[in-house]
Amino acid sequence: MKIGVIGTGYVGLVTGTCLAELGHEVICVDALPRKIELLNNGGCPIYEPGLSDLIRKQRQAGRLTFSTDIGGMAPDRDAIFIAVGTPPRPDGEADLSFLRAAVSDLAPHLAGFTAVVTKSTVPVGTGDGIEAQLAEQRPDADVAVVSNPEFLREGSAIGDFMKPDRIVVGTDDLRARELMQQIYAPLTDAGAPLVMTDRRTSELIKYAANAFLAVKISYINEIADLCEELGADAVRVAEGMGLDPRIGRRFLDPGPGFGGSCFPKDTDALLSTGRAAGVPLRVVTAASEANRDRKRLLAARVAAVAGDLAGQTVAVLGLTFKAGTDDMREAASLELIPELQRRGATVRAFDPKGMEAARDLLPGIVLCRDAYDAAKGATAVVVLTEWPAFRTLDLQRLAGVVGIPLLIDMRNLFDPDEVSRAGFDYVSIGRPAAAARDRSPAVRLGAARSTSAAA
Ligand SMILES: NC(=O)c1ccc[n+]([C@@H]2O[C@H](COP(=O)([O-])OP(=O)(O)OC[C@H]3O[C@@H](n4cnc5c(N)ncnc54)[C@H](O)[C@@H]3O)[C@@H](O)[C@H]2O)c1
């Protein structure tokens, strides 16, 4: 099949590259010439494990090319996937201006039957809007507008695309159904379930799934708060809950609150859809509010255990919204660090992949060579992202460089006994705090949370 992809971000670039890996002939276009130039020079604009190698392989095989010229790409394509951003507007609604611009750029160049496939996450009814826009711009065009939401996760995007839990396709057009079946045949032949449905249902599946996961995270975070008050261990609670197959263990890791380019914006967009439809989505509203509060109060949590932060140094390990990506969108660090600075702290930070983005987004932080460098002289070391490399830090070495050995672990990466043996007072999420063997247990995160609730 001849496929076009509009947008070479986290989704478009992975989609285009993986579709080439499935044997299709793919042209990816982007509005940003510097991205296309970088790709054409063998570079990769994002960090995603395995992606650079796969791009190189597919370019060498002649199945993957990059261009800024939508007019050169469109006319002979069987399907054109749109994977541009749909960021949140200030009122929470999805901003569809990039999508509309892409459709507008595409319309004059359509020739022959083409499936215009929305990969971007878009509110219910957006496909109808694209159809209307195309009908107005190109009443003669032979197109089917298809919804095909993407479920890949940054950090494991290639595996997620190549071995999906499910592929969702929404269209009533029989030619488009057949085309989409052919495009995904290598995956469905290998056992991937295909949910073929109407366009509105398909559009809603994506939001309903993301909002559900957001609810799950907010739920375990609140259970973790309760654990801190009651002296229970949230990790074991999650384990005990998660063994029930109706619940499942995944997305039950308490932490600093969900971030990233999807959960916050998709929950807000779903709420906005609910409001417009007159259906109050109370559970999702609560999950979204709980998460916002949690992130807003992160610095207060730190202050509650570390004391007055004025003139102190705080080390932050991990800046990206999760491990495995360089994506900083809605990262907890963007809430925590400015507030630490506002309270007078100097923030020294390290992230394996997020340093470049952080330079612009977090003015005033000291970006450090590694975790040990970041921890130099710190009153508290805060672990914010679950990078595997942090799990294997040499804690003795870390204890040797800090000012005060206090480790605040927002990802529960460490064994409390091990941390206290290394000489740290240890505060994690939803677990009893552990004091260094030779000090009295002065730290208790429950105290942090009640203080932060009042902040
Ligand atoms: N990032 C994820 O993990 C993820 C997962 C599933 C779904 N999604 C959804 O996929 C969509 C894309 O997300 P993303 O993270 O890849 O975004 P992104 O911001 O990383 O990439 C969007 C790309 O589209 C390009 N673009 C914008 N307007 C264009 C136009 N008119 N013509 C050509 N190119 C254009 C931009 O230059 C950019 O390279 C969003 O709707 C998002 O919600 C994202």
PDBQT file of the ligand as one rigid body, heavy atoms in Angstrom, charges set to zero:
ROOT
HETATM    1  N1  LIG A 501       2.410  11.199  22.223  1.00  0.00    +0.000 N 
HETATM    2  C1  LIG A 501       1.710  10.111  22.542  1.00  0.00    +0.000 C 
HETATM    3  O1  LIG A 501       2.135   9.292  23.335  1.00  0.00    +0.000 OA
HETATM    4  C2  LIG A 501       0.373   9.872  21.889  1.00  0.00    +0.000 A 
HETATM    5  C3  LIG A 501      -0.206   8.605  21.980  1.00  0.00    +0.000 A 
HETATM    6  C4  LIG A 501      -1.432   8.392  21.367  1.00  0.00    +0.000 A 
HETATM    7  C5  LIG A 501      -2.075   9.423  20.693  1.00  0.00    +0.000 A 
HETATM    8  N2  LIG A 501      -1.481  10.649  20.635  1.00  0.00    +0.000 N 
HETATM    9  C6  LIG A 501      -2.149  11.699  19.875  1.00  0.00    +0.000 C 
HETATM   10  O2  LIG A 501      -1.514  11.814  18.607  1.00  0.00    +0.000 OA
HETATM   11  C7  LIG A 501      -1.512  13.181  18.165  1.00  0.00    +0.000 C 
HETATM   12  C8  LIG A 501      -0.095  13.625  17.897  1.00  0.00    +0.000 C 
HETATM   13  O3  LIG A 501       0.622  13.582  19.093  1.00  0.00    +0.000 OA
HETATM   14  P1  LIG A 501       2.207  13.728  19.136  1.00  0.00    +0.000 P 
HETATM   15  O4  LIG A 501       2.621  13.499  20.539  1.00  0.00    +0.000 OA
HETATM   16  O5  LIG A 501       2.793  12.891  18.059  1.00  0.00    +0.000 OA
HETATM   17  O6  LIG A 501       2.365  15.276  18.752  1.00  0.00    +0.000 OA
HETATM   18  P2  LIG A 501       3.689  16.063  18.360  1.00  0.00    +0.000 P 
HETATM   19  O7  LIG A 501       3.458  17.440  18.786  1.00  0.00    +0.000 OA
HETATM   20  O8  LIG A 501       4.877  15.316  18.860  1.00  0.00    +0.000 OA
HETATM   21  O9  LIG A 501       3.740  15.979  16.766  1.00  0.00    +0.000 OA
HETATM   22  C9  LIG A 501       2.880  16.662  15.908  1.00  0.00    +0.000 C 
HETATM   23  C10 LIG A 501       3.623  16.937  14.611  1.00  0.00    +0.000 C 
HETATM   24  O10 LIG A 501       2.704  17.446  13.658  1.00  0.00    +0.000 OA
HETATM   25  C11 LIG A 501       3.358  18.470  12.907  1.00  0.00    +0.000 C 
HETATM   26  N3  LIG A 501       2.326  19.311  12.290  1.00  0.00    +0.000 N 
HETATM   27  C12 LIG A 501       1.457  20.148  12.889  1.00  0.00    +0.000 A 
HETATM   28  N4  LIG A 501       0.672  20.719  11.962  1.00  0.00    +0.000 NA
HETATM   29  C13 LIG A 501       1.014  20.214  10.761  1.00  0.00    +0.000 A 
HETATM   30  C14 LIG A 501       0.552  20.392   9.430  1.00  0.00    +0.000 A 
HETATM   31  N5  LIG A 501      -0.471  21.203   9.151  1.00  0.00    +0.000 N 
HETATM   32  N6  LIG A 501       1.154  19.738   8.447  1.00  0.00    +0.000 NA
HETATM   33  C15 LIG A 501       2.193  18.894   8.705  1.00  0.00    +0.000 A 
HETATM   34  N7  LIG A 501       2.666  18.682   9.942  1.00  0.00    +0.000 NA
HETATM   35  C16 LIG A 501       2.089  19.310  10.973  1.00  0.00    +0.000 A 
HETATM   36  C17 LIG A 501       4.200  19.182  13.934  1.00  0.00    +0.000 C 
HETATM   37  O11 LIG A 501       5.236  19.939  13.333  1.00  0.00    +0.000 OA
HETATM   38  C18 LIG A 501       4.724  17.992  14.748  1.00  0.00    +0.000 C 
HETATM   39  O12 LIG A 501       5.924  17.488  14.200  1.00  0.00    +0.000 OA
HETATM   40  C19 LIG A 501      -2.214  13.966  19.274  1.00  0.00    +0.000 C 
HETATM   41  O13 LIG A 501      -3.577  14.076  18.946  1.00  0.00    +0.000 OA
HETATM   42  C20 LIG A 501      -2.058  13.074  20.489  1.00  0.00    +0.000 C 
HETATM   43  O14 LIG A 501      -3.063  13.254  21.430  1.00  0.00    +0.000 OA
HETATM   44  C21 LIG A 501      -0.267  10.895  21.202  1.00  0.00    +0.000 A 
ENDROOT
TORSDOF 0
